[in-house]
Amino acid sequence: MIDSFSEGKMVINGSIYRADLRILSNHKIIDNWQPKEASKIVWEDVVDLVDEDLELLIFGTGKSGNMKPDKELIKKLRSMNIEFYFAPTLQSISYYNQQNMGKYTAACFHLT
């Protein structure tokens, strides 16, 4: 469960993170995530999150929502029947906290 977010800071289960991060479907956190491109999310950013059981992939696209999904990434996720959600990080956190318990979910969050 994500406790809180402010620009450049996320608190998850009481631990503070100050860099972009990813949350695996087993709730393991990979911090200091470096997206391949500064303003776009591409397949290479998520390939290691995707497995045959993944149902939902959530993307927090920054405080202002400036990161955009690559068209090829969207095509690939659709072809794999993986539901996805792209929104500014605050909205994505809310969605993650709601959906996380019911679906096999992974997430990527841009914190600025």
N, CA, C and O atoms as CSV, one atom per row, in Angstrom:
chain,resi,resn,atom,element,x,y,z
A,1,MET,N,N,0.838,-1.173,0.000
A,1,MET,CA,C,0.000,0.000,0.000
A,1,MET,C,C,0.886,1.241,0.000
A,1,MET,O,O,1.846,1.335,0.765
A,2,ILE,N,N,0.551,2.179,-0.861
A,2,ILE,CA,C,1.301,3.434,-0.921
A,2,ILE,C,C,0.648,4.400,0.059
A,2,ILE,O,O,-0.548,4.681,-0.027
A,3,ASP,N,N,1.452,4.901,0.993
A,3,ASP,CA,C,0.932,5.765,2.053
A,3,ASP,C,C,0.729,7.199,1.594
A,3,ASP,O,O,-0.304,7.806,1.875
A,4,SER,N,N,1.728,7.748,0.877
A,4,SER,CA,C,1.614,9.152,0.467
A,4,SER,C,C,2.569,9.467,-0.676
A,4,SER,O,O,3.494,8.713,-0.976
A,5,PHE,N,N,2.308,10.615,-1.303
A,5,PHE,CA,C,3.144,11.092,-2.399
A,5,PHE,C,C,3.158,12.609,-2.396
A,5,PHE,O,O,2.124,13.258,-2.236
A,6,SER,N,N,4.337,13.154,-2.574
A,6,SER,CA,C,4.504,14.569,-2.900
A,6,SER,C,C,5.624,14.590,-3.931
A,6,SER,O,O,6.392,13.634,-4.037
A,7,GLU,N,N,5.718,15.653,-4.674
A,7,GLU,CA,C,6.691,15.671,-5.765
A,7,GLU,C,C,8.073,15.276,-5.267
A,7,GLU,O,O,8.632,15.917,-4.377
A,8,GLY,N,N,8.621,14.206,-5.855
A,8,GLY,CA,C,9.955,13.738,-5.516
A,8,GLY,C,C,10.027,12.845,-4.293
A,8,GLY,O,O,11.124,12.491,-3.859
A,9,LYS,N,N,8.871,12.462,-3.714
A,9,LYS,CA,C,8.887,11.638,-2.503
A,9,LYS,C,C,7.643,10.748,-2.454
A,9,LYS,O,O,6.517,11.218,-2.617
A,10,MET,N,N,7.871,9.464,-2.229
A,10,MET,CA,C,6.771,8.525,-2.052
A,10,MET,C,C,7.039,7.713,-0.791
A,10,MET,O,O,8.171,7.310,-0.527
A,11,VAL,N,N,5.990,7.479,-0.022
A,11,VAL,CA,C,6.109,6.680,1.191
A,11,VAL,C,C,5.284,5.414,0.992
A,11,VAL,O,O,4.084,5.472,0.722
A,12,ILE,N,N,5.955,4.264,1.131
A,12,ILE,CA,C,5.310,2.963,0.965
A,12,ILE,C,C,5.571,2.146,2.223
A,12,ILE,O,O,6.719,1.858,2.562
A,13,ASN,N,N,4.501,1.779,2.908
A,13,ASN,CA,C,4.617,1.007,4.149
A,13,ASN,C,C,5.639,1.625,5.102
A,13,ASN,O,O,6.410,0.911,5.743
A,14,GLY,N,N,5.639,2.943,5.189
A,14,GLY,CA,C,6.508,3.666,6.104
A,14,GLY,C,C,7.910,3.950,5.593
A,14,GLY,O,O,8.641,4.711,6.227
A,15,SER,N,N,8.313,3.367,4.468
A,15,SER,CA,C,9.641,3.621,3.890
A,15,SER,C,C,9.554,4.757,2.882
A,15,SER,O,O,8.599,4.843,2.110
A,16,ILE,N,N,10.549,5.620,2.892
A,16,ILE,CA,C,10.577,6.797,2.025
A,16,ILE,C,C,11.434,6.521,0.792
A,16,ILE,O,O,12.541,5.990,0.888
A,17,TYR,N,N,10.895,6.895,-0.366
A,17,TYR,CA,C,11.605,6.756,-1.648
A,17,TYR,C,C,11.637,8.131,-2.301
A,17,TYR,O,O,10.640,8.852,-2.314
A,18,ARG,N,N,12.804,8.482,-2.846
A,18,ARG,CA,C,12.976,9.806,-3.449
A,18,ARG,C,C,13.373,9.751,-4.916
A,18,ARG,O,O,13.812,10.756,-5.475
A,19,ALA,N,N,13.226,8.605,-5.540
A,19,ALA,CA,C,13.551,8.456,-6.961
A,19,ALA,C,C,12.455,7.606,-7.612
A,19,ALA,O,O,11.720,6.886,-6.937
A,20,ASP,N,N,12.370,7.710,-8.929
A,20,ASP,CA,C,11.405,6.899,-9.662
A,20,ASP,C,C,11.551,5.443,-9.233
A,20,ASP,O,O,12.652,4.972,-8.948
A,21,LEU,N,N,10.424,4.740,-9.193
A,21,LEU,CA,C,10.471,3.362,-8.728
A,21,LEU,C,C,9.460,2.488,-9.438
A,21,LEU,O,O,8.548,2.966,-10.113
A,22,ARG,N,N,9.651,1.189,-9.265
A,22,ARG,CA,C,8.726,0.204,-9.814
A,22,ARG,C,C,8.352,-0.754,-8.693
A,22,ARG,O,O,9.155,-1.038,-7.804
A,23,ILE,N,N,7.131,-1.239,-8.750
A,23,ILE,CA,C,6.666,-2.212,-7.769
A,23,ILE,C,C,6.279,-3.476,-8.530
A,23,ILE,O,O,5.409,-3.451,-9.401
A,24,LEU,N,N,6.930,-4.567,-8.192
A,24,LEU,CA,C,6.647,-5.845,-8.832
A,24,LEU,C,C,5.339,-6.420,-8.295
A,24,LEU,O,O,4.829,-5.981,-7.265
A,25,SER,N,N,4.817,-7.395,-9.000
A,25,SER,CA,C,3.555,-8.002,-8.594
A,25,SER,C,C,3.648,-8.694,-7.233
A,25,SER,O,O,2.623,-8.909,-6.585
A,26,ASN,N,N,4.848,-9.041,-6.792
A,26,ASN,CA,C,5.025,-9.644,-5.462
A,26,ASN,C,C,5.276,-8.571,-4.394
A,26,ASN,O,O,5.663,-8.889,-3.269
A,27,HIS,N,N,5.056,-7.310,-4.749
A,27,HIS,CA,C,5.187,-6.134,-3.873
A,27,HIS,C,C,6.632,-5.732,-3.598
A,27,HIS,O,O,6.876,-4.830,-2.796
A,28,LYS,N,N,7.584,-6.381,-4.243
A,28,LYS,CA,C,8.984,-5.968,-4.117
A,28,LYS,C,C,9.146,-4.623,-4.820
A,28,LYS,O,O,8.601,-4.410,-5.903
A,29,ILE,N,N,9.893,-3.727,-4.203
A,29,ILE,CA,C,10.101,-2.389,-4.740
A,29,ILE,C,C,11.494,-2.290,-5.342
A,29,ILE,O,O,12.487,-2.646,-4.708
A,30,ILE,N,N,11.550,-1.803,-6.566
A,30,ILE,CA,C,12.819,-1.534,-7.234
A,30,ILE,C,C,12.913,-0.017,-7.339
A,30,ILE,O,O,12.225,0.607,-8.146
A,31,ASP,N,N,13.777,0.567,-6.510
A,31,ASP,CA,C,13.882,2.028,-6.532
A,31,ASP,C,C,15.021,2.477,-7.439
A,31,ASP,O,O,15.779,1.658,-7.958
A,32,ASN,N,N,15.126,3.760,-7.615
A,32,ASN,CA,C,16.100,4.366,-8.527
A,32,ASN,C,C,15.935,3.866,-9.954
A,32,ASN,O,O,16.916,3.662,-10.669
A,33,TRP,N,N,14.696,3.673,-10.357
A,33,TRP,CA,C,14.381,3.277,-11.725
A,33,TRP,C,C,14.777,4.399,-12.673
A,33,TRP,O,O,14.453,5.563,-12.436
A,34,GLN,N,N,15.462,4.057,-13.721
A,34,GLN,CA,C,15.880,5.014,-14.743
A,34,GLN,C,C,15.169,4.670,-16.055
A,34,GLN,O,O,15.624,3.791,-16.787
A,35,PRO,N,N,14.058,5.354,-16.361
A,35,PRO,CA,C,13.390,5.078,-17.642
A,35,PRO,C,C,14.362,5.287,-18.796
A,35,PRO,O,O,15.239,6.149,-18.734
A,36,LYS,N,N,14.199,4.489,-19.852
A,36,LYS,CA,C,15.088,4.576,-21.004
A,36,LYS,C,C,15.050,5.963,-21.639
A,36,LYS,O,O,16.077,6.483,-22.074
A,37,GLU,N,N,13.858,6.558,-21.688
A,37,GLU,CA,C,13.692,7.899,-22.246
A,37,GLU,C,C,13.041,8.788,-21.194
A,37,GLU,O,O,12.214,8.324,-20.410
A,38,ALA,N,N,13.413,10.059,-21.179
A,38,ALA,CA,C,12.945,10.967,-20.140
A,38,ALA,C,C,11.452,11.279,-20.209
A,38,ALA,O,O,10.822,11.488,-19.172
A,39,SER,N,N,10.883,11.314,-21.391
A,39,SER,CA,C,9.485,11.734,-21.502
A,39,SER,C,C,8.566,10.653,-22.058
A,39,SER,O,O,7.413,10.927,-22.389
A,40,LYS,N,N,9.076,9.420,-22.163
A,40,LYS,CA,C,8.289,8.354,-22.767
A,40,LYS,C,C,8.543,7.038,-22.039
A,40,LYS,O,O,9.668,6.753,-21.627
A,41,ILE,N,N,7.490,6.240,-21.885
A,41,ILE,CA,C,7.625,4.911,-21.312
A,41,ILE,C,C,7.624,3.917,-22.463
A,41,ILE,O,O,6.702,3.901,-23.278
A,42,VAL,N,N,8.657,3.090,-22.528
A,42,VAL,CA,C,8.819,2.142,-23.630
A,42,VAL,C,C,8.859,0.709,-23.081
A,42,VAL,O,O,8.985,0.494,-21.876
A,43,TRP,N,N,8.752,-0.252,-23.985
A,43,TRP,CA,C,8.721,-1.657,-23.618
A,43,TRP,C,C,9.907,-2.054,-22.743
A,43,TRP,O,O,9.736,-2.802,-21.781
A,44,GLU,N,N,11.093,-1.568,-23.058
A,44,GLU,CA,C,12.292,-1.919,-22.292
A,44,GLU,C,C,12.175,-1.521,-20.820
A,44,GLU,O,O,12.838,-2.109,-19.966
A,45,ASP,N,N,11.336,-0.527,-20.518
A,45,ASP,CA,C,11.142,-0.088,-19.137
A,45,ASP,C,C,10.346,-1.092,-18.311
A,45,ASP,O,O,10.438,-1.093,-17.084
A,46,VAL,N,N,9.568,-1.943,-18.969
A,46,VAL,CA,C,8.647,-2.814,-18.241
A,46,VAL,C,C,8.810,-4.297,-18.529
A,46,VAL,O,O,8.180,-5.120,-17.866
A,47,VAL,N,N,9.634,-4.655,-19.493
A,47,VAL,CA,C,9.704,-6.048,-19.930
A,47,VAL,C,C,9.948,-7.013,-18.768
A,47,VAL,O,O,9.401,-8.116,-18.768
A,48,ASP,N,N,10.744,-6.628,-17.795
A,48,ASP,CA,C,11.020,-7.527,-16.674
A,48,ASP,C,C,9.887,-7.579,-15.647
A,48,ASP,O,O,9.928,-8.397,-14.728
A,49,LEU,N,N,8.880,-6.720,-15.791
A,49,LEU,CA,C,7.714,-6.756,-14.904
A,49,LEU,C,C,6.633,-7.690,-15.424
A,49,LEU,O,O,5.756,-8.126,-14.677
A,50,VAL,N,N,6.708,-7.987,-16.702
A,50,VAL,CA,C,5.642,-8.732,-17.371
A,50,VAL,C,C,5.915,-10.237,-17.312
A,50,VAL,O,O,6.986,-10.705,-17.697
A,51,ASP,N,N,4.936,-10.969,-16.829
A,51,ASP,CA,C,4.987,-12.424,-16.887
A,51,ASP,C,C,3.600,-12.931,-17.246
A,51,ASP,O,O,2.672,-12.140,-17.411
A,52,GLU,N,N,3.455,-14.229,-17.366
A,52,GLU,CA,C,2.198,-14.783,-17.863
A,52,GLU,C,C,1.022,-14.559,-16.925
A,52,GLU,O,O,-0.126,-14.686,-17.350
A,53,ASP,N,N,1.273,-14.232,-15.671
A,53,ASP,CA,C,0.190,-14.018,-14.715
A,53,ASP,C,C,-0.219,-12.549,-14.560
A,53,ASP,O,O,-1.258,-12.260,-13.967
A,54,LEU,N,N,0.581,-11.627,-15.084
A,54,LEU,CA,C,0.296,-10.211,-14.889
A,54,LEU,C,C,-1.043,-9.835,-15.527
A,54,LEU,O,O,-1.296,-10.138,-16.693
A,55,GLU,N,N,-1.891,-9.173,-14.747
A,55,GLU,CA,C,-3.200,-8.741,-15.227
A,55,GLU,C,C,-3.259,-7.238,-15.473
A,55,GLU,O,O,-3.949,-6.784,-16.386
A,56,LEU,N,N,-2.533,-6.459,-14.659
A,56,LEU,CA,C,-2.654,-5.012,-14.693
A,56,LEU,C,C,-1.290,-4.366,-14.498
A,56,LEU,O,O,-0.533,-4.742,-13.603
A,57,LEU,N,N,-0.988,-3.389,-15.346
A,57,LEU,CA,C,0.241,-2.618,-15.238
A,57,LEU,C,C,-0.144,-1.149,-15.115
A,57,LEU,O,O,-0.779,-0.589,-16.008
A,58,ILE,N,N,0.240,-0.534,-14.012
A,58,ILE,CA,C,-0.127,0.853,-13.710
A,58,ILE,C,C,1.100,1.740,-13.871
A,58,ILE,O,O,2.201,1.388,-13.450
A,59,PHE,N,N,0.886,2.901,-14.490
A,59,PHE,CA,C,1.964,3.860,-14.721
A,59,PHE,C,C,1.606,5.206,-14.104
A,59,PHE,O,O,0.571,5.793,-14.420
A,60,GLY,N,N,2.474,5.684,-13.221
A,60,GLY,CA,C,2.370,7.049,-12.714
A,60,GLY,C,C,3.281,7.903,-13.572
A,60,GLY,O,O,4.501,7.743,-13.535
A,61,THR,N,N,2.705,8.801,-14.340
A,61,THR,CA,C,3.433,9.535,-15.377
A,61,THR,C,C,3.981,10.881,-14.912
A,61,THR,O,O,4.217,11.771,-15.730
A,62,GLY,N,N,4.185,11.034,-13.611
A,62,GLY,CA,C,4.735,12.267,-13.057
A,62,GLY,C,C,3.651,13.157,-12.491
A,62,GLY,O,O,2.465,12.960,-12.757
A,63,LYS,N,N,4.062,14.129,-11.715
A,63,LYS,CA,C,3.105,15.036,-11.075
A,63,LYS,C,C,2.184,15.687,-12.103
A,63,LYS,O,O,0.979,15.802,-11.877
A,64,SER,N,N,2.747,16.109,-13.224
A,64,SER,CA,C,1.960,16.770,-14.269
A,64,SER,C,C,1.520,15.829,-15.386
A,64,SER,O,O,0.838,16.250,-16.320
A,65,GLY,N,N,1.902,14.572,-15.295
A,65,GLY,CA,C,1.520,13.609,-16.325
A,65,GLY,C,C,2.285,13.762,-17.620
A,65,GLY,O,O,1.763,13.431,-18.685
A,66,ASN,N,N,3.512,14.258,-17.554
A,66,ASN,CA,C,4.289,14.543,-18.763
A,66,ASN,C,C,4.859,13.323,-19.474
A,66,ASN,O,O,5.107,13.380,-20.679
A,67,MET,N,N,5.074,12.218,-18.758
A,67,MET,CA,C,5.577,11.005,-19.425
A,67,MET,C,C,4.425,10.381,-20.207
A,67,MET,O,O,3.307,10.277,-19.703
A,68,LYS,N,N,4.698,9.978,-21.406
A,68,LYS,CA,C,3.666,9.397,-22.272
A,68,LYS,C,C,4.050,7.976,-22.651
A,68,LYS,O,O,5.234,7.668,-22.782
A,69,PRO,N,N,3.061,7.109,-22.828
A,69,PRO,CA,C,3.376,5.747,-23.258
A,69,PRO,C,C,3.707,5.708,-24.744
A,69,PRO,O,O,3.082,6.396,-25.551
A,70,ASP,N,N,4.680,4.911,-25.088
A,70,ASP,CA,C,5.034,4.674,-26.478
A,70,ASP,C,C,3.919,3.844,-27.132
A,70,ASP,O,O,3.366,2.942,-26.503
A,71,LYS,N,N,3.599,4.144,-28.367
A,71,LYS,CA,C,2.531,3.425,-29.074
A,71,LYS,C,C,2.831,1.938,-29.174
A,71,LYS,O,O,1.921,1.114,-29.080
A,72,GLU,N,N,4.085,1.591,-29.364
A,72,GLU,CA,C,4.463,0.180,-29.453
A,72,GLU,C,C,4.265,-0.539,-28.119
A,72,GLU,O,O,3.905,-1.716,-28.091
A,73,LEU,N,N,4.499,0.161,-27.028
A,73,LEU,CA,C,4.263,-0.415,-25.706
A,73,LEU,C,C,2.784,-0.746,-25.545
A,73,LEU,O,O,2.440,-1.834,-25.085
A,74,ILE,N,N,1.922,0.169,-25.912
A,74,ILE,CA,C,0.479,-0.057,-25.803
A,74,ILE,C,C,0.057,-1.251,-26.657
A,74,ILE,O,O,-0.718,-2.095,-26.208
A,75,LYS,N,N,0.565,-1.321,-27.885
A,75,LYS,CA,C,0.247,-2.461,-28.758
A,75,LYS,C,C,0.686,-3.779,-28.124
A,75,LYS,O,O,-0.055,-4.762,-28.140
A,76,LYS,N,N,1.881,-3.791,-27.574
A,76,LYS,CA,C,2.428,-5.009,-26.976
A,76,LYS,C,C,1.588,-5.452,-25.776
A,76,LYS,O,O,1.272,-6.635,-25.650
A,77,LEU,N,N,1.228,-4.526,-24.904
A,77,LEU,CA,C,0.414,-4.869,-23.738
A,77,LEU,C,C,-0.958,-5.388,-24.163
A,77,LEU,O,O,-1.463,-6.358,-23.599
A,78,ARG,N,N,-1.555,-4.741,-25.155
A,78,ARG,CA,C,-2.854,-5.213,-25.661
A,78,ARG,C,C,-2.747,-6.622,-26.240
A,78,ARG,O,O,-3.619,-7.460,-26.012
A,79,SER,N,N,-1.679,-6.879,-26.987
A,79,SER,CA,C,-1.515,-8.207,-27.596
A,79,SER,C,C,-1.333,-9.291,-26.543
A,79,SER,O,O,-1.610,-10.463,-26.800
A,80,MET,N,N,-0.871,-8.903,-25.362
A,80,MET,CA,C,-0.671,-9.848,-24.270
A,80,MET,C,C,-1.872,-9.898,-23.324
A,80,MET,O,O,-1.851,-10.609,-22.319
A,81,ASN,N,N,-2.917,-9.137,-23.656
A,81,ASN,CA,C,-4.124,-9.055,-22.828
A,81,ASN,C,C,-3.838,-8.568,-21.413
A,81,ASN,O,O,-4.432,-9.041,-20.445
A,82,ILE,N,N,-2.914,-7.611,-21.313
A,82,ILE,CA,C,-2.595,-7.001,-20.027
A,82,ILE,C,C,-3.295,-5.647,-19.979
A,82,ILE,O,O,-3.087,-4.790,-20.837
A,83,GLU,N,N,-4.120,-5.478,-18.966
A,83,GLU,CA,C,-4.786,-4.196,-18.755
A,83,GLU,C,C,-3.731,-3.181,-18.322
A,83,GLU,O,O,-2.774,-3.538,-17.635
A,84,PHE,N,N,-3.896,-1.928,-18.715
A,84,PHE,CA,C,-2.935,-0.903,-18.308
A,84,PHE,C,C,-3.660,0.383,-17.961
A,84,PHE,O,O,-4.785,0.629,-18.397
A,85,TYR,N,N,-2.980,1.198,-17.162
A,85,TYR,CA,C,-3.539,2.461,-16.695
A,85,TYR,C,C,-2.404,3.471,-16.652
A,85,TYR,O,O,-1.419,3.270,-15.941
A,86,PHE,N,N,-2.533,4.546,-17.402
A,86,PHE,CA,C,-1.562,5.642,-17.427
A,86,PHE,C,C,-2.250,6.890,-16.902
A,86,PHE,O,O,-3.314,7.257,-17.401
A,87,ALA,N,N,-1.666,7.554,-15.903
A,87,ALA,CA,C,-2.236,8.782,-15.354
A,87,ALA,C,C,-1.152,9.497,-14.547
A,87,ALA,O,O,-0.139,8.892,-14.197
A,88,PRO,N,N,-1.362,10.786,-14.249
A,88,PRO,CA,C,-0.421,11.455,-13.355
A,88,PRO,C,C,-0.234,10.623,-12.083
A,88,PRO,O,O,-1.137,9.898,-11.665
A,89,THR,N,N,0.921,10.735,-11.493
A,89,THR,CA,C,1.304,9.847,-10.399
A,89,THR,C,C,0.307,9.826,-9.248
A,89,THR,O,O,0.005,8.749,-8.734
A,90,LEU,N,N,-0.207,10.952,-8.831
A,90,LEU,CA,C,-1.150,10.966,-7.710
A,90,LEU,C,C,-2.394,10.139,-8.029
A,90,LEU,O,O,-2.858,9.377,-7.180
A,91,GLN,N,N,-2.932,10.273,-9.219
A,91,GLN,CA,C,-4.094,9.485,-9.631
A,91,GLN,C,C,-3.742,8.003,-9.733
A,91,GLN,O,O,-4.532,7.141,-9.347
A,92,SER,N,N,-2.559,7.716,-10.251
A,92,SER,CA,C,-2.128,6.324,-10.400
A,92,SER,C,C,-1.951,5.642,-9.047
A,92,SER,O,O,-2.226,4.451,-8.907
A,93,ILE,N,N,-1.495,6.390,-8.063
A,93,ILE,CA,C,-1.346,5.837,-6.717
A,93,ILE,C,C,-2.701,5.434,-6.155
A,93,ILE,O,O,-2.850,4.349,-5.594
A,94,SER,N,N,-3.674,6.299,-6.307
A,94,SER,CA,C,-5.021,5.989,-5.841
A,94,SER,C,C,-5.550,4.731,-6.527
A,94,SER,O,O,-6.117,3.853,-5.876
A,95,TYR,N,N,-5.361,4.651,-7.841
A,95,TYR,CA,C,-5.807,3.488,-8.602
A,95,TYR,C,C,-5.061,2.236,-8.157
A,95,TYR,O,O,-5.666,1.176,-7.994
A,96,TYR,N,N,-3.756,2.353,-7.962
A,96,TYR,CA,C,-2.946,1.219,-7.494
A,96,TYR,C,C,-3.462,0.709,-6.156
A,96,TYR,O,O,-3.643,-0.495,-5.976
A,97,ASN,N,N,-3.698,1.615,-5.223
A,97,ASN,CA,C,-4.162,1.198,-3.898
A,97,ASN,C,C,-5.521,0.511,-3.964
A,97,ASN,O,O,-5.798,-0.375,-3.156
A,98,GLN,N,N,-6.366,0.899,-4.902
A,98,GLN,CA,C,-7.687,0.272,-5.050
A,98,GLN,C,C,-7.589,-1.078,-5.749
A,98,GLN,O,O,-8.228,-2.041,-5.324
A,99,GLN,N,N,-6.804,-1.159,-6.808
A,99,GLN,CA,C,-6.754,-2.357,-7.649
A,99,GLN,C,C,-5.788,-3.417,-7.157
A,99,GLN,O,O,-5.943,-4.597,-7.472
A,100,ASN,N,N,-4.824,-3.019,-6.411
A,100,ASN,CA,C,-3.723,-3.876,-6.026
A,100,ASN,C,C,-4.172,-5.162,-5.333
A,100,ASN,O,O,-3.551,-6.209,-5.521
A,101,MET,N,N,-5.207,-5.102,-4.561
A,101,MET,CA,C,-5.632,-6.276,-3.799
A,101,MET,C,C,-6.390,-7.294,-4.646
A,101,MET,O,O,-6.429,-8.476,-4.304
A,102,GLY,N,N,-6.989,-6.848,-5.742
A,102,GLY,CA,C,-7.839,-7.749,-6.493
A,102,GLY,C,C,-7.230,-8.346,-7.744
A,102,GLY,O,O,-7.770,-9.309,-8.289
A,103,LYS,N,N,-6.121,-7.800,-8.213
A,103,LYS,CA,C,-5.523,-8.262,-9.462
A,103,LYS,C,C,-4.027,-8.438,-9.289
A,103,LYS,O,O,-3.406,-7.822,-8.423
A,104,TYR,N,N,-3.467,-9.281,-10.121
A,104,TYR,CA,C,-2.020,-9.470,-10.171
A,104,TYR,C,C,-1.461,-8.229,-10.854
A,104,TYR,O,O,-1.575,-8.089,-12.072
A,105,THR,N,N,-0.856,-7.322,-10.079
A,105,THR,CA,C,-0.548,-5.969,-10.519
A,105,THR,C,C,0.925,-5.626,-10.348
A,105,THR,O,O,1.563,-6.037,-9.379
A,106,ALA,N,N,1.456,-4.864,-11.308
A,106,ALA,CA,C,2.790,-4.255,-11.187
A,106,ALA,C,C,2.621,-2.772,-11.517
A,106,ALA,O,O,1.617,-2.375,-12.109
A,107,ALA,N,N,3.606,-1.957,-11.132
A,107,ALA,CA,C,3.469,-0.518,-11.346
A,107,ALA,C,C,4.822,0.148,-11.512
A,107,ALA,O,O,5.841,-0.337,-11.020
A,108,CYS,N,N,4.808,1.281,-12.225
A,108,CYS,CA,C,5.981,2.143,-12.406
A,108,CYS,C,C,5.531,3.557,-12.027
A,108,CYS,O,O,4.465,4.010,-12.443
A,109,PHE,N,N,6.351,4.243,-11.238
A,109,PHE,CA,C,5.983,5.586,-10.814
A,109,PHE,C,C,7.125,6.575,-11.057
A,109,PHE,O,O,8.243,6.392,-10.575
A,110,HIS,N,N,6.817,7.613,-11.808
A,110,HIS,CA,C,7.718,8.742,-12.029
A,110,HIS,C,C,7.366,9.757,-10.946
A,110,HIS,O,O,6.213,10.179,-10.860
A,111,LEU,N,N,8.321,10.155,-10.124
A,111,LEU,CA,C,8.022,10.958,-8.941
A,111,LEU,C,C,8.103,12.465,-9.130
A,111,LEU,O,O,7.752,13.209,-8.214
A,112,THR,N,N,8.551,12.940,-10.284
A,112,THR,CA,C,8.623,14.392,-10.468
A,112,THR,C,C,7.688,14.858,-11.563
A,112,THR,O,O,7.622,16.053,-11.850
